[in-house]
């Protein structure tokens, strides 16, 4: 257990909101690098292992595609390669270019995505679902809306676990190969997961609906909590530090 596990959920919500907002504001490469390093330190302090980040190979391919697209079609007039195609080629001859500005912009976009991938588990992995619902209600959300939001978090874990079970079942039947084979065979294998996954989600939704009706969910406009969370000195200190870092990154980005 880390310090993040005992922080108030509302404080962690503010932390995630501030730095998610910062991700969409920054446009300097150095600021993006510094912010990523800062979030990595925060994740290490929260004791969340990086091995939980799945599909690194696919994410790397996505990063390369983003950078290439920005180099090809992004703005800029400082060229790495121009023209991309030899003038002697028919149709495409003398066209295309790779730009330095596009390279930098592509790296910044990849860093933004990386920050979000590293940042969000700091909140979701250290906060029980019921505390998220509780805190949303305390800050003014209708508890039905809070339930919908927390149900979405629950569905993420459900889809992940259910997909792994279906994949294992298909592997045991030697029906599909998810690691070997061509790209099209892998696409076909993953497409076979969709039908049982959707049916499982529909069954879970139906069971949840019956359970909610049996408990008269929504009869009362407000609800009570066994233990109402309170802001502690540690929470105030943490949120003050978040605001200071947020302002520093903003100033560094715009100077």
N, C-alpha and C positions, 0 to 999 in steps of 0.2 A: 504494500500500500504506500502511496506517495501523498504529498501535500495536496495534490489536485483532488484526491478522493474525499478529502474533508472540507474542501472549499464549498461555499454555498452555490447552488446550481445557477442562481440569477447572476452571480459574479462571473461564472464560466460562460453564460450566455452573452454577457456584455463583452467578455474577452474574445469570443468567437466572432461576434458581430463586428467589433472594431477592426480586427485583423483581416476578416473577410472583406470588409469595405476597403481596407488598405490595399488588398490584392488588386482590386479593380481600379484603383486610383494611380498607383505607381506606374511609371513608364521609363525609368532609368535602370540600366543594367546593374549598376553598382548597388542601387537601393534594393532591387529584387534579390540579388545575391545575399546582401546583409540580412534582409528579412527572412530568407530561407534558412540561413544559419541560425538566426534567433529562434525561429519556430522549431528547428531541429533540437536546439538546446532545451526548449520548453518540453518537447516530447520526451527527451532523455530524462528530464527532471520528473516527468509524469510516469516514468518507468514502463513505457509502452514499447515493446520490441519492434524493430523495423522489419523483422521477418514476417510480420502480419500483413505487410503490403504485398498483395498478390499480383500476378500477371505483369511482372517487371519487364519481361520481353515484349509484351504487347504495348506497354506504355512507352518503351524505348522506341518502338517502331512508330507510334503515334507522334512522339517528339520529333523524330527525323522528318516525318511527312509535314508537320507544321512548319518546321524551319525551312524545308525546301519550297513549300508553297509561298512563304513570305519572301524568300529570296527571288522567286520567279515573278510573283505578282504584286509584291508589296511596293510601297513608295520609295523613292530615292533616286539619286543620280550619280552615286559612286559605285562603279561597276567592278565586280570581281572578274567576271567573264562577260565579254560582249564582242560579237554575237555568240549565242550558245551553240548555234548550228552553223556549220561551214557554209559560206556563200555559194559553194559549188553544188550543194544539195538542192534537188528540185523541191518546190513548194515551201519548205521550211527554211531554205537557205537564207542566212543573214538575219534570222529572227531570234528572239529570246535573249535573256540576260540574267545574270545573277548579281544581286546588289548587296553591298555591305550593310546598308540600312535595314534591308529585309532580314539579313542574318541576325543582326542585333535585336530587331523586333521579334523574330521567331524565338530566339533564346529567352527573351523577356516573357513571352507567352508561355513557353514551356516551364519557366521558373514559377510563374503564377499558378499553373496547374499543379506543380510539385508542392507548392506551399499549401494549397487546399488539401491535397492528398495527405500531407503530413499533419496539418492542423486539425482537421475535423475529428479524427479518432481521439485527440486529446480531450475532447468533450464527450463523445459517445462512449468511449471505453472506460471513463472514470465516473460516469453518472448513471445510476439506475433509472430505468424508464419511468417508474412511478414518481421519482423526484423531478423529472422534467415536466411531467403533467402538473404536479403540485406547484412548481415555480411559475409555470405559465399562467395558472389560475391566479396566483398571488399578484402577479404584475398586471393583471387586468383582462386576460383572455377568458372568454366563455369556456366553461369546462368541457362542453361538447367539442369546441374547436381544439382545445388542448388534447382531448382524447384522439381526435383525428390525426393530429401531428405525431403523437406518441405511437399511434397505431402504424403510421408510416415507418417509424424507426423499427418497430417490431417486424414489419414485413420485410425489411432489408435482411435481417438475420434469418427470417423464415425462408426467403428465396435462396439465400446462400446455402443454408443447411439442407434444404430440400433438393437443390440442384446437385449437391455432393452425393446425397443418397441415391438419386436417380442415376448419376454417372457411375457410381459403384455397382448398382444393380445391372446396368447395361454392360459394364466390363465383365462381370461375373458370367453373363450370358454370352460373352464374346460377340456381342452384337455390334458394338461401335468401338472405334479407336479415337481417343481424344488427344493423344500425344504423337502418334505416328501417322504417316500417310500424307497425301497431298493437301493443299489448302482447301480444295473443294470437298474432300472427304471429311476434313475437320468441320467445315461449315455444315455439312450434312449431319454429322454426329451431334453437333450442338443444337441443330434445328430439331432433332428428335427429342430433346429435353423439354421443349416448349409446351407440348400438349399435356404431359403429366404434371408439369409445373403449374400451368394455369388451372388445371382441374383441382390440384391440391390447394391452391390459393382460394378457389371458389368454395371448396369444402370448409376450409378454415374460416372464411368469412361467414358462411352459413352457421357454423357452430358458435362463432363469436356473437352473431346476431341473436341467436336463441338464448345464449347466456345473458346478454344485456337485457333482453326482454324479461327474462325470469327475475332479474335483479331490479326491474323498474327503472332502468337507466333513463335519465332525462325528465323524470317526474318533477323534481325540485329544481328551481332556477339556480340555486347555489348548493355548494356541498361543503362539508367540514373535513378536517384533517386530524389525524391522531397526534401528530407532532408538527407544529408550525415552524418552519425554518427561520433562523435569525441570523442577521449579519454580524460577524465577529470581527475582532481587530485584524486578524489575518486576512479576512476578506477585503476589508478596507485598504489594507496595505497592498494587497495584490492588485486591486482595481486601480489604485493610484499609480502603481508601477506600469500597468498596462496603458493608462492614459498618457503617462510621460513618454513611453516608448512610441506610442501612436503619434504623438505630436512631433517627436524627434524625427521619425521616419518621414512624416509629411513635410517638415521643413527641409530635410535633406533632399527630398525628391524635387522640390520646387525652387531651391536656390540655384 
